[in-house]
């Protein structure tokens, strides 16, 4: 199961999607207050001379989509005996990841002043990386199918 190359690509996609929970997508500094957009929502870090506080506004749609995409990619690993179903699950995960990327882009509008002056963080590119890993997994599944067809011809 794990020795197949598509399983490795799917594990990497799951790791990438899990990293999205912890890495910021965008950040912006407005008057000494740092605002960060995460998959889990908008985090505001208020630094004063006497104390520091965090304010978090959770966004349940991106959390749900990110979790669903990670679960779909993880579940697809275990369908190695049914390659057609495995490809279907990965395609559904790709649509969920694309929807997650769009929603994360629009959640950037929650920053004070919009996207003007916002700095792009590492988490911004993770949905694209997860999509690439999923596409590489589909390519590995196709190669397995071609190998099995050629082996059937030889019998």
C-alpha positions as a printed Julia matrix, in Angstrom:
155×3 Matrix{Float64}:
   0.0     0.0     0.0
   2.52    2.64    1.1
   5.15    1.37   -1.33
   3.04    2.61   -4.24
   4.09    6.05   -5.4
   0.54    7.44   -5.38
   0.24    6.61   -1.68
   3.32    8.72   -1.03
   1.85   11.61   -3.04
  -1.4    11.32   -1.08
   0.44   11.31    2.26
   2.28   14.46    1.16
  -1.06   16.05    0.2
  -2.47   15.22    3.65
   0.6    16.71    5.36
   0.28   19.83    3.21
  -3.39   20.24    4.09
  -2.67   19.74    7.8
   0.03   22.43    7.6
  -2.63   24.82    6.3
  -4.22   24.79    9.76
  -1.08   26.23   11.33
   0.45   28.51    8.69
  -0.95   31.97    7.94
  -2.34   32.71    4.49
  -2.04   36.5     4.69
  -0.9    38.96    7.3
  -1.22   42.69    7.64
   0.06   45.23   10.16
  -2.35   48.1    10.79
  -1.28   50.68   13.4
   0.8    48.15   15.34
  -1.95   45.53   15.34
  -1.07   42.4    13.4
  -3.97   40.72   11.61
  -3.48   37.25   10.16
  -5.75   35.15    7.98
  -5.54   31.46    8.75
  -7.66   28.6     7.48
  -9.28   28.65   10.89
 -10.2    32.34   10.67
  -8.94   35.84   11.39
  -6.37   36.16   14.18
  -5.67   39.62   15.58
  -2.58   40.11   17.75
  -2.92   43.25   19.86
   0.37   44.33   21.45
   0.28   47.04   24.09
   2.94   48.22   26.51
   1.41   46.35   29.42
  -0.09   43.24   27.82
  -0.58   41.19   24.71
  -3.84   39.65   23.62
  -5.23   37.61   20.77
  -8.65   37.89   19.23
  -9.79   35.03   17.0
 -12.81   35.04   14.71
 -13.35   31.49   13.55
 -14.39   30.73    9.99
 -16.08   27.35    9.94
 -16.41   26.93    6.16
 -12.64   26.97    5.45
 -12.0    24.75    8.49
 -14.58   22.26    7.25
 -13.3    22.28    3.67
  -9.69   21.87    4.78
 -10.59   19.0     7.09
 -12.75   17.35    4.41
  -9.97   17.57    1.83
  -7.43   16.08    4.25
  -9.8    13.24    5.18
 -10.58   12.51    1.52
  -6.89   12.35    0.61
  -6.17   10.15    3.61
  -9.1     7.84    2.83
  -8.0     7.52   -0.8
  -4.77    5.88    0.37
  -6.71    2.84    1.59
  -8.65    2.31   -1.64
  -5.58    1.0    -3.47
  -7.43   -2.15   -4.57
 -10.18   -0.14   -6.27
  -8.29    2.28   -8.49
 -11.4     3.76  -10.12
 -12.89    4.69   -6.74
  -9.51    5.98   -5.59
  -9.3     8.31   -8.6
 -12.85    9.49   -7.97
 -12.1    10.31   -4.34
  -8.98   12.22   -5.36
 -10.95   14.21   -7.96
 -13.55   15.14   -5.33
 -10.7    16.17   -3.02
  -9.32   18.36   -5.82
 -12.66   20.17   -6.14
 -12.78   20.65   -2.36
  -9.22   22.04   -2.37
 -10.11   24.41   -5.23
 -13.17   25.61   -3.3
 -10.98   26.05   -0.22
  -8.52   28.18   -2.19
 -11.33   30.41   -3.49
 -12.86   30.84   -0.04
  -9.46   31.61    1.48
  -8.94   34.28   -1.17
 -12.27   35.88   -0.34
 -11.6    35.63    3.38
  -8.65   37.94    2.78
 -11.24   40.68    2.32
 -11.88   40.43    6.09
  -8.57   42.16    6.76
  -8.96   45.81    7.76
  -8.6    47.77    4.53
  -8.92   44.65    2.38
  -5.95   43.11    0.63
  -4.07   46.39    0.11
  -0.75   46.18    1.92
  -1.22   42.57    3.0
   1.79   40.3     2.86
   1.46   36.85    1.39
   2.51   34.07    3.74
   3.59   30.48    3.11
   0.11   29.07    3.64
  -1.17   30.84    0.53
   0.56   28.38   -1.78
  -0.31   25.18    0.1
  -3.63   24.5    -1.7
  -1.77   24.6    -5.01
   0.89   22.24   -3.65
  -1.81   19.83   -2.42
  -3.48   19.93   -5.86
  -0.17   19.09   -7.53
   0.37   16.16   -5.16
  -3.13   14.88   -5.93
  -2.55   15.19   -9.68
   0.71   13.27   -9.31
  -1.2    10.57   -7.4
  -3.73   10.32  -10.24
  -0.84    9.99  -12.68
   0.57    7.13  -10.58
  -2.82    5.38  -10.57
  -3.01    5.66  -14.37
   0.45    4.14  -14.68
  -0.66    1.23  -12.48
  -3.72    0.7   -14.67
  -1.58    0.71  -17.82
   0.84   -1.76  -16.24
  -2.01   -4.1   -15.34
  -3.49   -3.87  -18.84
  -0.14   -4.7   -20.41
   0.29   -7.64  -18.02
  -3.19   -8.9   -18.97
  -2.24   -8.79  -22.64
   0.8   -10.97  -21.98
  -1.25  -13.76  -20.35
